[in-house]
Amino acid sequence: MADTRGDLRDDGAEMAVTLATPDPKNVQELTQYVTLLLQQMQERFQTMSDQIISRIDEMGTRIDDLERNIADLMTQAGPEEPDK
């Protein structure tokens, strides 16, 4: 069976995946190649999912901090006088 090691690069905006072209000698080798490929894809999707969830959590924390800061500024500014 051909070399199935992949070259994964993640340079922020783009990801390149390079796999050697399989040269299976029989159905079993093809099955192994496809299984390995699917496992690699699953690992990559899991990593991306974890990164997305982490960034969403971080953004939620930042929004909470911003809301707190705005509330503090409004308290420091005092009550607004209604227009007459």
ABEGO torsion letter per residue (X at the ends): XBBABBBBBBAGABBBBBBBBBBBABAAAAAAAAAAAAAAAAAAAAAAAAAAAAAAAAAAAAAAAAAAAAAAAAAAAEBBBBBX
